[in-house]
Amino acid sequence: MYKELNATLRTIMTPGPVEVDPRVLRAMCTPILGQFDPAFTTLMNETMEMIRRVFQTENQWAFPIDGTSRAGIEAVLASLIEPGDLVFVPIYGRFGHLLVEIAQRYGAKVATIETEWGSVFEPQVVIDEIKRVKPKIVAMVHGETSTGCMQPLKEIGAACRAQDVLFVVDAVATLGGTEVKVDEWKIDAAIGGAQKCLSVPSGMAPITFNARVEKILLQRKKIERGLADPATYDAEQDRLIRTNYFDLSQLMDYWSPVRLNHHTEATSMLYALREGLRLVLEEGLEERFARHKLHEAALTAGIKAMGLNLYGDSAAKLPVVTAISIPDGIDGEAVRAMLLNDFEIEIASSFGPLKGKIWRIGSMGYSCRQKNILHVLSALEAVLYRHHAKISLGDAVQAALDVYHKKN
Ligand SMILES: *Cc1c(COP(=O)(O)O)cnc(C)c1O
């Protein structure tokens, strides 16, 4: 009745999910191991080590949260926020609003500032506001996939540490594609994404946090122990971490030699993430970031040569997402549909105020390679020509080839 599963091989050039390296797909076909089998706990430990290296941190705590990237964000915020805590979120795109929403759901009072989409904050503006608002936590997005912009974090991190404020960073879009220096930038907790630059299927979120975060988690854990004793529990129940699944203090006992049972680890996803991280480290962080820059250069050269305009502040461009203004009179969705139906290429639209105004082309992980860049440029040119857009014909692929041939 139902046909056998038969997903076609698309060229996926969105800001996630992206194409998955065949080695990762093969790893997912590996037989299941029990979660306390030493053969499996060894794989868990290796995955922790590799997560540390990719986040460029010495933190003890680095492990994946089972769930999509927002599960990682939710675990960090839910475990840190006590009702009434003040959380400050500088917003420059859609995912800033996600941080606000999650923080509010866990009872935080949220203060925000917002800058125009397509730009980022001057760090000093954020720092001045931190000094004024005096939050317990600053939560910020590193790479805003919705606008294609990337926020410099180093000065903000240093200011947070100096003010003894916790600095939580959504590095979902950037981890594995461009520098994310957790220790150097004084990030207290960071969340990465699997289906973005790590090129692993969606379903797991690598996170890391330091001893400053751990201290708060351990304090709150005492209350959980008090659950058995109504007298102490009643007095302190407001401080209980309001989630079991995302309680980092419980997860610490799962991802450590204590190995206290929490959830059942998502076995095949762990294989996938481990292989994805192994690919990152095999390639080398610097080499991988340089590869993403090279293909970004070829893509943007091609887009400009075609006569299209990049959207947003070029000085703040996120290297792994290229936002393009949809030319006047062109139906962006019709172009996307033709790319998909005739060329089997997927590119993205955007959200909120940018809906219908920009396309977003991701160049992340395994999707970020010469074949895909040339393919998307030539297809976009053909589709735009068919839609009677005023573009310059024949120049896009040549401009991209110029970038590639100069490199070689
Ligand atoms: C994709 C993305 C998310 C959400 O990830 P999910 O895996 O869909 O939950 C959060 N933040 C940023 C910056 C992203 O790019």
The ligand as a Tripos MOL2 file, in Angstrom:
@<TRIPOS>MOLECULE
LIG
   15    15     1     0     0
SMALL
NO_CHARGES

@<TRIPOS>ATOM
      1 C1         18.5500   26.3180   13.2840 C.3       1 LIG1
      2 C2         18.7400   27.2200   14.4200 C.ar      1 LIG1
      3 C3         18.1120   27.0100   15.6580 C.ar      1 LIG1
      4 C4         17.0550   25.9540   15.9000 C.3       1 LIG1
      5 O1         17.4630   24.6950   15.6380 O.3       1 LIG1
      6 P1         16.4620   23.4470   15.6360 P.3       1 LIG1
      7 O2         17.4190   22.3260   15.4090 O.co2     1 LIG1
      8 O3         15.5380   23.6540   14.5060 O.co2     1 LIG1
      9 O4         15.7920   23.3680   16.9410 O.co2     1 LIG1
     10 C5         18.4170   27.8680   16.6900 C.ar      1 LIG1
     11 N1         19.2730   28.8800   16.5340 N.ar      1 LIG1
     12 C6         19.8770   29.1280   15.3490 C.ar      1 LIG1
     13 C7         20.8100   30.2800   15.2400 C.3       1 LIG1
     14 C8         19.6350   28.3010   14.2500 C.ar      1 LIG1
     15 O5         20.2350   28.5630   13.0980 O.3       1 LIG1
@<TRIPOS>BOND
     1     1     2 1
     2     2     3 ar
     3     2    14 ar
     4     3     4 1
     5     3    10 ar
     6     4     5 1
     7     5     6 1
     8     6     7 2
     9     6     8 1
    10     6     9 1
    11    10    11 ar
    12    11    12 ar
    13    12    13 1
    14    12    14 ar
    15    14    15 1
@<TRIPOS>SUBSTRUCTURE
     1 LIG1         1 GROUP 0 **** ****
